Amino acid sequence: MGWCNRFVARHPELNLRSGAAAITRKYNRNHMEAAVEMYLAGKSMSEVTQRFPLLHQRTIRRRVLRVQRGEVDRRRGPRPLLEGQPEQELVAWILDMQCRGTRV
């Protein structure tokens, strides 16, 4: 994924393409965290998967092992070129130029 695609993925309001972007993950991160907490609290895997049907048992077990090992959930791929204030300034500039009718 190129830097432009990563940028647009983080700022969908700037996406000029028609149609929705493809979503690779079928589950919500909050659901995954809740499922892991539920399993670590002593609930059986069948109870957890009944509560969260989109989460596969293997995915939950892998995430539980990561939590038990103390591993941090990280983003894949290279770090963003711009972060924080410079990125927000660029977004504001692009939106301003689009409002004026200038192609960016």
Helices and strands as residue ranges (DSSP letters): H 3-10, G 12-14, H 29-40, H 45-51, H 57-69, H 85-99
